[in-house]
Amino acid sequence: MDKKYNSKELKRLESTRLYLDALQEKHSKLLLVRVDLSYGENENVTLEQANKDFNRLLNNRRGKPKIFKHNVGYTEMVEHTDKKGVHFHTAFIFDGQKVSKDQIKGEQLGVHWRDNITKGKGVYYNCNRNDYGEHHGIGMLDHHDKDKRKKADEALAYLCKDDKNQDIQKVNTNNTTIKQFRRGRMPQGTSKKGRPRNK
């Protein structure tokens, strides 16, 4: 990562790094699934409605075991462009000892967004299937694989960016409090100081 980050991006990057550290402290393997969620080209969806849809997706983690069983965390960035409208860059993180097929999991998440959450209005892009995840920091992450962890940090850094051209405030018509960047809660009982697990 050789680009310069502003203070907001640095804060997000550090928060995400510590979050992944904490998850790795709890789990010897993690499965990182990157899915971009958006809407069809002809769908005029407001930021507020899109945020409700995504919140519903998060809430489904408690009641959709086929899709979200063994889900241990997530990170998310919501953006807006004139071409794509409101869209979400997401990474859902699973216990890699229990879930191993990242491409299938990405499809399950995307189809659920398209068919159940948005009732056919949504579209998705399964990064694990289309971007060859093993070479881009997503997919299976073993705690002792330092090279893959570096790539994972780089992959998740994309969800920490602060792009003025994609700022959601310009379409926040109701001045609603909507966070552009979110991640799951820090796991309980972790040190928050790094990766203490040793070989």
Accessible surface in RSA format (square Angstrom, percent):
REM  Atomic radii and reference values for relative SASA: ProtOr
REM  Chains: A
REM  Algorithm: Lee & Richards
REM  Probe-radius: 1.40
REM  Slices: 20
REM RES _ NUM      All-atoms   Total-Side   Main-Chain    Non-polar    All polar
REM                ABS   REL    ABS   REL    ABS   REL    ABS   REL    ABS   REL
RES MET A   1   120.13  62.2  54.65  36.2  65.48 155.9  65.89  56.0  54.24  71.9
RES ASP A   2   148.58 104.1 113.58 113.1  35.00  82.8  49.77 117.1  98.81  98.5
RES LYS A   3   109.08  53.2  90.42  55.5  18.67  44.5  71.47  64.3  37.61  40.1
RES LYS A   4   195.96  95.6 173.89 106.7  22.07  52.5 121.22 109.1  74.74  79.6
RES TYR A   5    48.04  22.4  25.85  14.7  22.19  57.7  20.85  15.7  27.19  33.5
RES ASN A   6    62.96  43.4  50.79  49.1  12.17  29.3  42.99 103.5  19.97  19.3
RES SER A   7    93.82  79.3  80.80 107.8  13.02  30.0  50.02 106.5  43.80  61.4
RES LYS A   8    94.50  46.1  88.32  54.2   6.18  14.7  57.68  51.9  36.82  39.2
RES GLU A   9     7.62   4.4   7.62   5.8   0.00   0.0   0.31   0.6   7.31   6.0
RES LEU A  10    96.32  53.6  92.27  66.0   4.05  10.2  92.61  65.0   3.71  10.0
RES LYS A  11   159.99  78.1 151.26  92.8   8.73  20.8 100.48  90.4  59.51  63.4
RES ARG A  12    24.41  10.2  23.03  11.7   1.38   3.3   9.55  13.0  14.86   9.0
RES LEU A  13    28.48  15.9  24.22  17.3   4.25  10.7  24.54  17.2   3.94  10.6
RES GLU A  14    79.05  45.4  76.71  58.0   2.34   5.6  43.24  83.6  35.81  29.2
RES SER A  15    29.81  25.2  23.33  31.1   6.48  14.9  23.00  49.0   6.81   9.5
RES THR A  16     7.72   5.5   7.71   7.8   0.01   0.0   7.69  10.3   0.03   0.0
RES ARG A  17    92.35  38.8  91.39  46.6   0.96   2.3  42.94  58.7  49.41  29.9
RES LEU A  18    41.12  22.9  41.12  29.4   0.00   0.0  41.12  28.9   0.00   0.0
RES TYR A  19     2.14   1.0   2.14   1.2   0.00   0.0   1.33   1.0   0.81   1.0
RES LEU A  20     0.99   0.6   0.99   0.7   0.00   0.0   0.99   0.7   0.00   0.0
RES ASP A  21     2.73   1.9   2.73   2.7   0.00   0.0   0.37   0.9   2.36   2.4
RES ALA A  22     0.51   0.5   0.00   0.0   0.51   1.2   0.51   0.7   0.00   0.0
RES LEU A  23     2.17   1.2   2.17   1.5   0.00   0.0   2.17   1.5   0.00   0.0
RES GLN A  24     0.80   0.4   0.80   0.6   0.00   0.0   0.25   0.5   0.54   0.4
RES GLU A  25    42.89  24.6  28.31  21.4  14.58  34.7  10.84  21.0  32.05  26.2
RES LYS A  26   103.99  50.7  76.46  46.9  27.54  65.6  35.49  31.9  68.50  73.0
RES HIS A  27    40.55  22.2  36.72  25.5   3.84   9.8  26.91  27.7  13.64  15.9
RES SER A  28    36.26  30.6  32.13  42.9   4.13   9.5  26.90  57.3   9.36  13.1
RES LYS A  29    72.56  35.4  72.21  44.3   0.36   0.8  18.78  16.9  53.79  57.3
RES LEU A  30     0.20   0.1   0.20   0.1   0.00   0.0   0.20   0.1   0.00   0.0
RES LEU A  31     0.68   0.4   0.68   0.5   0.00   0.0   0.68   0.5   0.00   0.0
RES LEU A  32     0.22   0.1   0.22   0.2   0.00   0.0   0.22   0.2   0.00   0.0
RES VAL A  33     0.00   0.0   0.00   0.0   0.00   0.0   0.00   0.0   0.00   0.0
RES ARG A  34    18.94   8.0  18.94   9.7   0.00   0.0   1.11   1.5  17.83  10.8
RES VAL A  35     0.54   0.4   0.54   0.5   0.00   0.0   0.54   0.5   0.00   0.0
RES ASP A  36    21.84  15.3  20.91  20.8   0.94   2.2   5.72  13.5  16.12  16.1
RES LEU A  37     2.27   1.3   2.19   1.6   0.08   0.2   2.21   1.6   0.06   0.2
RES SER A  38    12.19  10.3  12.19  16.3   0.00   0.0   2.00   4.3  10.19  14.3
RES TYR A  39    16.31   7.6   6.76   3.8   9.55  24.8   6.76   5.1   9.55  11.8
RES GLY A  40    19.65  24.2   0.00   N/A  19.65  24.2  16.35  44.9   3.29   7.4
RES GLU A  41   166.92  95.8 127.10  96.2  39.82  94.8  48.33  93.5 118.59  96.8
RES ASN A  42   147.79 101.9 113.76 109.9  34.04  82.0  37.46  90.2 110.33 106.6
RES GLU A  43    70.59  40.5  52.80  39.9  17.79  42.4   4.17   8.1  66.42  54.2
RES ASN A  44   150.61 103.9 118.66 114.7  31.95  76.9  35.75  86.0 114.86 111.0
RES VAL A  45    24.43  16.1   6.84   6.2  17.58  42.4   9.65   8.4  14.78  40.1
RES THR A  46    76.38  54.3  68.20  69.1   8.17  19.5  69.28  93.1   7.10  10.7
RES LEU A  47     1.88   1.0   0.18   0.1   1.70   4.3   0.18   0.1   1.70   4.6
RES GLU A  48    22.92  13.2  20.91  15.8   2.02   4.8  20.24  39.2   2.68   2.2
RES GLN A  49    81.99  45.9  80.36  58.7   1.63   3.9  29.62  63.0  52.38  39.7
RES ALA A  50     0.00   0.0   0.00   0.0   0.00   0.0   0.00   0.0   0.00   0.0
RES ASN A  51    22.59  15.6  22.50  21.7   0.08   0.2   0.83   2.0  21.76  21.0
RES LYS A  52   136.42  66.6 129.90  79.7   6.52  15.5  75.72  68.2  60.70  64.7
RES ASP A  53    13.44   9.4  13.09  13.0   0.36   0.8   0.36   0.8  13.09  13.1
RES PHE A  54     0.10   0.0   0.10   0.1   0.00   0.0   0.10   0.1   0.00   0.0
RES ASN A  55    48.72  33.6  47.89  46.3   0.83   2.0  17.26  41.5  31.46  30.4
RES ARG A  56   101.04  42.4  98.77  50.3   2.27   5.4  41.30  56.4  59.74  36.2
RES LEU A  57     1.11   0.6   1.11   0.8   0.00   0.0   1.11   0.8   0.00   0.0
RES LEU A  58    17.64   9.8  15.70  11.2   1.93   4.9  15.70  11.0   1.93   5.2
RES ASN A  59    79.12  54.6  72.20  69.8   6.92  16.7  13.42  32.3  65.69  63.5
RES ASN A  60    25.76  17.8  24.09  23.3   1.67   4.0   1.67   4.0  24.09  23.3
RES ARG A  61    81.15  34.1  64.20  32.7  16.96  40.4  11.37  15.5  69.78  42.3
RES ARG A  62   200.50  84.2 160.65  81.9  39.85  94.9  79.93 109.2 120.57  73.1
RES GLY A  63    52.68  65.0   0.00   N/A  52.68  65.0  32.62  89.5  20.06  44.9
RES LYS A  64    88.70  43.3  86.58  53.1   2.12   5.0  34.00  30.6  54.70  58.3
RES PRO A  65    90.15  65.7  83.97  76.5   6.17  22.4  88.67  73.2   1.47   9.2
RES LYS A  66   167.39  81.7 147.70  90.6  19.69  46.9 101.25  91.1  66.13  70.4
RES ILE A  67    21.80  12.4  21.80  16.2   0.00   0.0  21.80  15.7   0.00   0.0
RES PHE A  68     5.65   2.8   0.05   0.0   5.60  14.6   0.37   0.2   5.28  15.1
RES LYS A  69   123.33  60.2 115.16  70.7   8.17  19.5  64.84  58.4  58.49  62.3
RES HIS A  70    61.80  33.8  44.89  31.2  16.91  43.3  31.89  32.9  29.90  34.8
RES ASN A  71    28.52  19.7   3.32   3.2  25.21  60.7   1.87   4.5  26.66  25.8
RES VAL A  72    41.57  27.4  17.42  15.8  24.15  58.2  25.18  21.9  16.39  44.5
RES GLY A  73     2.29   2.8   0.00   N/A   2.29   2.8   2.29   6.3   0.00   0.0
RES TYR A  74    15.80   7.4  15.80   9.0   0.00   0.0   2.37   1.8  13.43  16.6
RES THR A  75     0.57   0.4   0.57   0.6   0.00   0.0   0.55   0.7   0.02   0.0
RES GLU A  76     0.07   0.0   0.07   0.1   0.00   0.0   0.00   0.0   0.07   0.1
RES MET A  77     0.02   0.0   0.02   0.0   0.00   0.0   0.00   0.0   0.02   0.0
RES VAL A  78     1.80   1.2   1.80   1.6   0.00   0.0   1.80   1.6   0.00   0.0
RES GLU A  79     0.40   0.2   0.40   0.3   0.00   0.0   0.00   0.0   0.40   0.3
RES HIS A  80    24.15  13.2  24.15  16.8   0.00   0.0   8.55   8.8  15.60  18.2
RES THR A  81    32.03  22.8  30.65  31.1   1.38   3.3  31.06  41.7   0.97   1.5
RES ASP A  82   140.31  98.3 105.37 104.9  34.94  82.6  41.01  96.5  99.30  99.0
RES LYS A  83   189.83  92.6 161.74  99.2  28.09  66.9 113.42 102.1  76.41  81.4
RES LYS A  84    91.46  44.6  78.04  47.9  13.42  31.9  60.89  54.8  30.57  32.6
RES GLY A  85    23.36  28.8   0.00   N/A  23.36  28.8  22.25  61.1   1.11   2.5
RES VAL A  86     5.59   3.7   2.56   2.3   3.03   7.3   2.56   2.2   3.03   8.2
RES HIS A  87     4.20   2.3   4.20   2.9   0.00   0.0   1.00   1.0   3.20   3.7
RES PHE A  88     0.79   0.4   0.65   0.4   0.14   0.4   0.65   0.4   0.14   0.4
RES HIS A  89     9.10   5.0   9.10   6.3   0.00   0.0   7.71   7.9   1.39   1.6
RES THR A  90     0.00   0.0   0.00   0.0   0.00   0.0   0.00   0.0   0.00   0.0
RES ALA A  91     0.00   0.0   0.00   0.0   0.00   0.0   0.00   0.0   0.00   0.0
RES PHE A  92     1.29   0.6   1.29   0.8   0.00   0.0   1.29   0.8   0.00   0.0
RES ILE A  93     0.28   0.2   0.28   0.2   0.00   0.0   0.28   0.2   0.00   0.0
RES PHE A  94     0.00   0.0   0.00   0.0   0.00   0.0   0.00   0.0   0.00   0.0
RES ASP A  95    16.12  11.3  16.12  16.0   0.00   0.0   1.62   3.8  14.50  14.5
RES GLY A  96     6.55   8.1   0.00   N/A   6.55   8.1   0.00   0.0   6.55  14.7
RES GLN A  97   107.39  60.1  77.53  56.7  29.86  71.1  28.11  59.8  79.28  60.1
RES LYS A  98   128.61  62.7  93.87  57.6  34.73  82.7  61.83  55.7  66.77  71.1
RES VAL A  99    19.37  12.7  15.59  14.1   3.77   9.1  18.99  16.5   0.38   1.0
RES SER A 100    73.71  62.3  56.32  75.2  17.38  40.0  31.75  67.6  41.96  58.8
RES LYS A 101   139.72  68.2 132.22  81.1   7.51  17.9  82.49  74.3  57.23  61.0
RES ASP A 102    26.66  18.7  26.57  26.4   0.10   0.2   0.08   0.2  26.58  26.5
RES GLN A 103    74.69  41.8  74.22  54.2   0.47   1.1  12.00  25.6  62.69  47.5
RES ILE A 104    85.78  48.8  85.35  63.6   0.44   1.0  85.75  61.7   0.03   0.1
RES LYS A 105    17.12   8.4  16.87  10.4   0.25   0.6   6.52   5.9  10.60  11.3
RES GLY A 106     0.00   0.0   0.00   N/A   0.00   0.0   0.00   0.0   0.00   0.0
RES GLU A 107    44.90  25.8  44.81  33.9   0.09   0.2  21.57  41.7  23.33  19.0
RES GLN A 108    48.90  27.3  41.29  30.2   7.60  18.1  23.58  50.2  25.32  19.2
RES LEU A 109     2.78   1.5   2.29   1.6   0.49   1.2   2.29   1.6   0.49   1.3
RES GLY A 110     0.00   0.0   0.00   N/A   0.00   0.0   0.00   0.0   0.00   0.0
RES VAL A 111    53.22  35.0  53.22  48.2   0.00   0.0  53.22  46.2   0.00   0.0
RES HIS A 112     6.51   3.6   4.81   3.3   1.70   4.4   4.02   4.1   2.49   2.9
RES TRP A 113     0.00   0.0   0.00   0.0   0.00   0.0   0.00   0.0   0.00   0.0
RES ARG A 114    87.55  36.8  87.55  44.6   0.00   0.0  24.43  33.4  63.12  38.3
RES ASP A 115    65.66  46.0  50.94  50.7  14.72  34.8  22.24  52.3  43.42  43.3
RES ASN A 116    67.59  46.6  67.57  65.3   0.02   0.0   6.25  15.0  61.35  59.3
RES ILE A 117     4.83   2.7   0.16   0.1   4.67  11.2   0.16   0.1   4.67  12.7
RES THR A 118     6.97   5.0   0.27   0.3   6.69  16.0   4.54   6.1   2.43   3.7
RES LYS A 119   144.69  70.6 116.63  71.6  28.06  66.8  87.52  78.8  57.16  60.9
RES GLY A 120    53.60  66.1   0.00   N/A  53.60  66.1  26.43  72.5  27.16  60.8
RES LYS A 121   102.71  50.1 101.42  62.2   1.29   3.1  48.25  43.4  54.46  58.0
RES GLY A 122     1.30   1.6   0.00   N/A   1.30   1.6   0.00   0.0   1.30   2.9
RES VAL A 123    66.93  44.0  65.92  59.7   1.00   2.4  66.93  58.2   0.00   0.0
RES TYR A 124    53.90  25.2  27.23  15.5  26.67  69.4  16.58  12.5  37.32  46.0
RES TYR A 125    98.04  45.8  96.23  54.8   1.81   4.7  77.61  58.3  20.43  25.2
RES ASN A 126     2.31   1.6   1.33   1.3   0.98   2.4   1.33   3.2   0.98   0.9
RES CYS A 127     5.56   4.2   5.56   6.2   0.00   0.0   2.10   5.3   3.46   3.7
RES ASN A 128     0.72   0.5   0.00   0.0   0.72   1.7   0.00   0.0   0.72   0.7
RES ARG A 129   103.07  43.3  91.88  46.8  11.19  26.6  38.34  52.4  64.73  39.2
RES ASN A 130    68.12  47.0  49.05  47.4  19.07  45.9   9.65  23.2  58.46  56.5
RES ASP A 131    49.58  34.7  45.84  45.6   3.74   8.8  11.25  26.5  38.33  38.2
RES TYR A 132   157.05  73.3 151.13  86.0   5.92  15.4 108.95  81.9  48.09  59.3
RES GLY A 133     3.53   4.4   0.00   N/A   3.53   4.4   0.29   0.8   3.24   7.3
RES GLU A 134   104.73  60.1  94.46  71.5  10.27  24.4  55.82 108.0  48.91  39.9
RES HIS A 135   133.58  73.0 118.51  82.4  15.07  38.6  72.97  75.2  60.62  70.5
RES HIS A 136   103.56  56.6  92.21  64.1  11.35  29.0  69.17  71.3  34.40  40.0
RES GLY A 137     0.50   0.6   0.00   N/A   0.50   0.6   0.00   0.0   0.50   1.1
RES ILE A 138     5.33   3.0   5.25   3.9   0.08   0.2   5.33   3.8   0.00   0.0
RES GLY A 139     0.50   0.6   0.00   N/A   0.50   0.6   0.14   0.4   0.37   0.8
RES MET A 140    49.32  25.5  42.57  28.2   6.75  16.1  42.57  36.2   6.75   8.9
RES LEU A 141     0.81   0.4   0.55   0.4   0.26   0.6   0.55   0.4   0.26   0.7
RES ASP A 142    47.97  33.6  45.78  45.6   2.18   5.2  20.89  49.2  27.08  27.0
RES HIS A 143     5.99   3.3   5.00   3.5   0.98   2.5   4.46   4.6   1.53   1.8
RES HIS A 144    71.93  39.3  55.03  38.3  16.90  43.2  36.14  37.2  35.80  41.7
RES ASP A 145    60.56  42.4  52.94  52.7   7.62  18.0  16.17  38.1  44.38  44.3
RES LYS A 146   161.88  79.0 152.40  93.5   9.48  22.6  95.74  86.2  66.14  70.5
RES ASP A 147    90.50  63.4  82.23  81.8   8.26  19.5  36.57  86.1  53.93  53.8
RES LYS A 148    13.02   6.4  12.35   7.6   0.67   1.6  11.94  10.7   1.08   1.2
RES ARG A 149    12.27   5.2  12.27   6.3   0.00   0.0  10.06  13.8   2.20   1.3
RES LYS A 150   132.04  64.4 128.22  78.7   3.83   9.1  73.84  66.5  58.20  62.0
RES LYS A 151    71.35  34.8  69.52  42.7   1.83   4.4  36.54  32.9  34.81  37.1
RES ALA A 152     0.00   0.0   0.00   0.0   0.00   0.0   0.00   0.0   0.00   0.0
RES ASP A 153    35.47  24.8  30.69  30.5   4.78  11.3  12.27  28.9  23.19  23.1
RES GLU A 154    66.74  38.3  56.14  42.5  10.60  25.2  18.30  35.4  48.44  39.5
RES ALA A 155    18.67  17.2   5.49   8.5  13.18  30.0  16.85  23.7   1.82   4.8
RES LEU A 156     2.23   1.2   1.88   1.3   0.35   0.9   1.88   1.3   0.35   0.9
RES ALA A 157     9.56   8.8   5.44   8.4   4.12   9.4   6.49   9.1   3.07   8.1
RES TYR A 158   103.43  48.3  96.62  55.0   6.81  17.7  73.39  55.1  30.04  37.0
RES LEU A 159     0.23   0.1   0.23   0.2   0.00   0.0   0.23   0.2   0.00   0.0
RES CYS A 160     1.11   0.8   1.05   1.2   0.06   0.1   0.81   2.1   0.30   0.3
RES LYS A 161    32.81  16.0  31.80  19.5   1.00   2.4  30.97  27.9   1.84   2.0
RES ASP A 162    20.46  14.3   7.55   7.5  12.91  30.5   0.22   0.5  20.24  20.2
RES ASP A 163    42.06  29.5  34.10  33.9   7.96  18.8  13.41  31.6  28.66  28.6
RES LYS A 164   140.00  68.3 123.66  75.9  16.33  38.9  93.53  84.2  46.47  49.5
RES ASN A 165   118.60  81.8 108.45 104.8  10.16  24.5  25.90  62.3  92.71  89.6
RES GLN A 166    31.62  17.7  31.62  23.1   0.00   0.0   2.74   5.8  28.88  21.9
RES ASP A 167    41.38  29.0  41.27  41.1   0.11   0.3  10.03  23.6  31.35  31.3
RES ILE A 168     0.65   0.4   0.65   0.5   0.00   0.0   0.65   0.5   0.00   0.0
RES GLN A 169   101.48  56.7  86.74  63.4  14.74  35.1  46.19  98.3  55.29  41.9
RES LYS A 170   115.68  56.4  73.32  45.0  42.36 100.9  65.76  59.2  49.92  53.2
RES VAL A 171    36.09  23.7  31.78  28.8   4.30  10.4  33.29  28.9   2.80   7.6
RES ASN A 172    16.11  11.1   3.18   3.1  12.93  31.1   1.97   4.7  14.14  13.7
RES THR A 173   113.92  81.0  75.11  76.1  38.81  92.5  76.15 102.3  37.77  57.1
RES ASN A 174   107.44  74.1  81.24  78.5  26.21  63.1  22.54  54.2  84.91  82.1
RES ASN A 175   129.70  89.4 112.68 108.9  17.01  41.0  27.17  65.4 102.52  99.1
RES THR A 176    53.15  37.8  43.90  44.5   9.25  22.0  43.93  59.0   9.22  13.9
RES THR A 177   132.86  94.5 104.15 105.6  28.71  68.4  75.62 101.6  57.24  86.5
RES ILE A 178    14.31   8.1   1.51   1.1  12.80  30.8   4.44   3.2   9.86  26.8
RES LYS A 179   141.01  68.8 130.57  80.1  10.44  24.9  78.58  70.7  62.43  66.5
RES GLN A 180    22.11  12.4  15.91  11.6   6.21  14.8   7.48  15.9  14.64  11.1
RES PHE A 181    28.37  14.2  18.81  11.6   9.56  24.9  18.81  11.4   9.56  27.4
RES ARG A 182    44.90  18.9  40.44  20.6   4.46  10.6  23.76  32.5  21.14  12.8
RES ARG A 183    67.28  28.2  47.99  24.5  19.29  45.9   9.34  12.8  57.95  35.1
RES GLY A 184     7.71   9.5   0.00   N/A   7.71   9.5   7.17  19.7   0.54   1.2
RES ARG A 185   226.16  95.0 206.35 105.2  19.82  47.2  81.73 111.7 144.44  87.5
RES MET A 186    41.05  21.3  24.80  16.4  16.25  38.7  24.80  21.1  16.25  21.5
RES PRO A 187    24.69  18.0  12.10  11.0  12.60  45.8  22.64  18.7   2.05  12.8
RES GLN A 188   161.98  90.6 150.12 109.7  11.86  28.2  58.90 125.4 103.08  78.2
RES GLY A 189    79.23  97.7   0.00   N/A  79.23  97.7  40.45 111.0  38.78  86.8
RES THR A 190    18.44  13.1   0.81   0.8  17.63  42.0   1.98   2.7  16.46  24.9
RES SER A 191    50.63  42.8  29.56  39.5  21.06  48.5  38.61  82.2  12.02  16.8
RES LYS A 192   116.49  56.8 105.71  64.9  10.77  25.6  51.90  46.7  64.59  68.8
RES LYS A 193   186.37  90.9 148.92  91.4  37.45  89.2  98.86  89.0  87.51  93.2
RES GLY A 194    13.64  16.8   0.00   N/A  13.64  16.8  12.86  35.3   0.77   1.7
RES ARG A 195    73.09  30.7  44.29  22.6  28.79  68.6  22.55  30.8  50.53  30.6
RES PRO A 196    72.84  53.1  50.45  46.0  22.39  81.4  63.32  52.3   9.52  59.1
RES ARG A 197    82.00  34.4  63.78  32.5  18.22  43.4  29.93  40.9  52.07  31.6
RES ASN A 198   128.24  88.4 103.21  99.7  25.04  60.3  29.25  70.4  99.00  95.7
RES LYS A 199   202.52  98.8 134.99  82.8  67.53 160.8 109.04  98.1  93.48  99.6
END  Absolute sums over single chains surface
CHAIN  1 A    10870.5       8919.0       1951.5       5351.6       5518.9
END  Absolute sums over all chains
TOTAL         10870.5       8919.0       1951.5       5351.6       5518.9
